[in-house]
Amino acid sequence: MPQPLRPAALAAGDLVALVAPSGPVPADRADAAVGVLTGWGLRTRLGEHALGRAGYLAAGDEQRLADLNAALRDPEVRAVLCLRGGYGVQRIVDRVDLDAVRADPKLLMGFSDITALHLALWTETRLATVHGPVAAQFDKGAESPTALGARLVLMGSTSVVVQADDPTTSGVRVPGRSAGPLLGGNLAMLASSLGTPHFPDLAGAILLIEDVNEPPYKIDRMLTHLIRAGVLAGIAGIAVGQFTECEDGFGVGAAEVIAERLAPLGVPVLGGLPIGHGDQHVAVGLGVPAVLDAHAGTLEVAPVCR
């Protein structure tokens, strides 16, 4: 698999752009993000439409796209942090300025709906990105595990070792050890990206999946869709993050469905990883080498930054 395009780590004084390519963001949560980032010695700039609202979107497609592309094109900006997930990236992702990304690779962080952007940047430019909190989640506090984990990835150059200890999927485990680039993110976004130019080649990769508010039968449907489409053939392993608020009235849990659908693939599978929509969650690189050890219960992910 081609080598990832790695951006530089953030340093004190660097400018971080805060954009909202998906759903609307409350002003107080954006303020919390600014407070944490300035506490790290960074400068911040809000996108022009970052605090707007157009129904379930932060602004119209043209406005959200303009903010994102402006950040990607600005040579002073060294990282682009998405303020929120929700929905909306797929509506604009085909018009992201990929030439700007190739010419000046920057850090980009987010998760959930931002998975569509991660996938596009990987398939089109091989940019290594950060599957981590949206910046509005810095309202948990500068000393929260969520904020500290993001700082480690954005401002450091060490590997991240994630221990499987999250209860939502802790029962999912198929023994084994595998290595490969970590790709993926939100399961619903992965499933809805099938058939688009931005679904990645997963041969030899470790696939990361997580989700929220999806009942087990829908998780079953999405995993079955991926299996039937043949895109999991040749995969090296599967890292299962948090599946939060995924209960239903049928007495079947998300972890049970995930284990039942993935075990027959015959590759190592490790659940219980605190990555996703939990109260606190860990930031990890996408597109960078990773080692999944289901026996030890760890996922080790190489640095995103060069």
N, C-alpha and C positions, 0 to 999 in steps of 0.2 A: 504494500500500500504506500502511496506517495507520502513523503515527509510533510508534516504540518507546517503551515506558515505561522510562526510564533511572534506575537507582539512583545514589546518591551514592558517590563514591570513598571508600575507607577512609582514615582518618587515625589518627595515633598515639593510642593509648588506646581505640580502638574495640574492641568485643567481636565475636569471630568464633565462630560455632557450628560444631563439627565433628560431622557426623552420618554414619551408615552406612545409607543406604536400600536398599542392595543386598547385596553379599557381606560375609563376615567380614573383620575387620581385625586383624592382629597388633599387640599392644600396643606393641612397640618401634617400629613404623612410625608409629603414632599419636603416640608420644612425639617422634619426629623432626619430625612436622608441628608440634607444639606448640613445639618449640625454634626452628624457622625463623620461625614467626609471631610469637613473643614477641621474637625478634631484630629484627623489623620494628617493634617498639613496640606491637604489638597484644595484646589480651587474648584468651584462648581459653576455650571451655567445651565439654567433651565431652558428647554426648548420653548420656542415661542408659543406653541399650542399645548404644552405639556399639562396645563391645568384646565384645559377646555373640556367640553362635554357635548357629545352628539349621540344621545340615547345610550347604548351600551358601548360606544366608542369614545375615545378621548377627544376626538375631533374628526372632521371629514378625512377621507382617504388622502386627498392631496396635501392637507395640512400635516397629517401624521408622517407621511412620506417625506415631505419637505424638511421637517425637523430631523428625521433620522439621516437623510442624505446630507444635510448641512453639517451634522456632527461628523459624519464619515469623511467629508471633504475638507474639514477645517484642520490645517496642519498643527494648530495649537492644541487641539483636543487629543488627549492620549488614551482616554477610555470612554466608552459609551455604555451607560448603565440604564437599563429599562426600568421605569418606575413601577410598572404593573404588568400583569398578564391579563387574563380575562379573555378577550377575543378581538381579532382584527388584523394580526400580522399577515395572514394568508391573503388578505385583500390587497396588500401593497408589496409583498415580497418580490414579485416578478419585476418590480421597477427599482429595486435597491441599486445604488451606484456601485457595482462590483469593481469597476476600474479604480475607483477611489480606495476600495479595500485592498486591492492588490498593490497599489502604489504606496499606500501608507497604512499598513496593518495596525489596528488599535485593539485594545482589550474591549470585549463586549460581554456583558453579563446579564442574565435573566433566566427564567424558566417558565414552565407551564406553556402558555400560548407562544412565548418567545422561542419555543422549540422549533417552530416553523422557520424562524430566522437563523437559528443555529444550523439547521439542515441545509438551508440555502447557501449560507456562507461556507459550509464545509464542502458541499458538492461542487460549488462554482469556483471557489478560491483556495480551498484547503486551509482556511483560517482556523486556528485553534481558538475556541471560545470558552466561556465559563458558564457552566450550569450551576447557578447559584441564586441567591435571593434577588428578588426585584428590590429596587432601592427603597420603596415604600416600607419594606419590612425592617428597615433599620429603626423603625419606631419601637422595636423590641429593646433598644438601648445599645450603646456603644460597646458594652461589656457582655452582651448576649453572645452565646455560641454562634448564632447566625451571622452577626456582624464580624466577630473575630475570625470566623472561618473564611468569610469573604475577603477580609483584609489580608489574611495569610496568602490567599491565591493571587490577589490583585497586586500586592506589593512585595511578594516574595518569590523565591525560585527554588523551593523545596517541594518534594513529593508530599501528597496528602494520603494518609492511611485512614480509611474509614472502617470503623468497627461495626459489625452487624449487631445492633442492639435495639432497633425500633420494633415495638410490639405489633405493628399493623401487618407486617409480613415476615415476622421472625421464624415462622414455621416452614418457610419455603427454602429448601436446600437440597441440591443434588451434589453429592461429593465430587471433588476433582479440583484441579488447578488449571487455569488457562491464562493466556496473555494475548494482548492485541490492543488496538486503539479503542478507546471508549467513545461510543457514539449513541445517539438517541436522546431520550428525555421523556416528555409527556406522552403516554400511550395513545391518548385520543388524537393528538396531533400527528403522531407517527402513522396511525391508521388512516387518517384523513389525507396524509401526504402520498399514500400509495397511488401510483398512476401519474404523479406529477414529475417534473424534471428533478425535483429535489429530494426524492427518496434515496438514501445512500446505499451503496454496495456494502453489505454487512459481512461479506465473506472474510473470515479471519478476525472479525471485530468482537468486542464485548459490548453487548447491547444493554443500555440503561433504560429502565422503564419505571414510571411512577404515575400516579393520578389521584384525583379527588372527585368526590360526589358522583362516582360511577358505580351503580349497583353491580353485583357479581355477574349477572347474566350479560351485561354490556361489556364487562371486562373479558368474559368468555368470548363474546362475539368479536371483539377487536383482536384478541390473540389468535382466534381461529382464522380470522381474515388474513393476518400476517402469515400464518402457517400455510393456508391454502394457496396464497399468492406465491409461495416458494421463496420469500425473501429471507427466511431464517436458515435456509440451507447453507451449510458451510460456516455458520456462526461459531465463534470460539467459546462463548459463554454468555450468561445473562446475569446482570446485576439488577436486583429488584429493590427499588426504593420504597418510599412511603405510599400506601394506598389508604388515604384518610377519608372518613365519612363515606365509606363504600358499603354500608350495610343495606340489607333489604328485609322483607318479611318472609323469606323462604327458608331461613335457617342455614343458608350457605354463605360462607365468608369469602372475602376477596382472596385471602391467602390460599384457601382450599382450591379455588378455581385456578389460580395461577400455577400452583404446584401440579395440579392434574393436567393442565394443558402443556406445560413446559417440560415436565420430566421425560416424556417420550422422545424429546429431541436428542437425548444422549450427550448433552454437554453440561459442564458445571453450571449450577444455578445457585446464587446466593441472595436470599431475602434478608429482610431486617435492616437494610441500610438506611440511615437517617438522611435521606436525600429526597426532597420533594416538598409536599404540602403540609408537613408536620409543624408543630408549634415552634420547633427549632430545627434547622437543617443545615447540612454541610455543603460547601461549595467545592466543585471538582471541575477539572478541565475536560473538554470534549475535543476529540481529534488527536489526543496525546496518548502515549503508551500507558497501559494499565495492566495490573496483574490481579486476577480474581482467585482467591484461595478459599473455597467453601469449607475445607476442613478447619482452617484457622479462623474463619469468619471475618475475613478482611478483603477490602478492595483497596489496592494501592494505585494511585494515579499520579503520573509524572507531572512536573510543572508545566503550566501553560506558557509562562514567560521565558524569554530567552535571557 
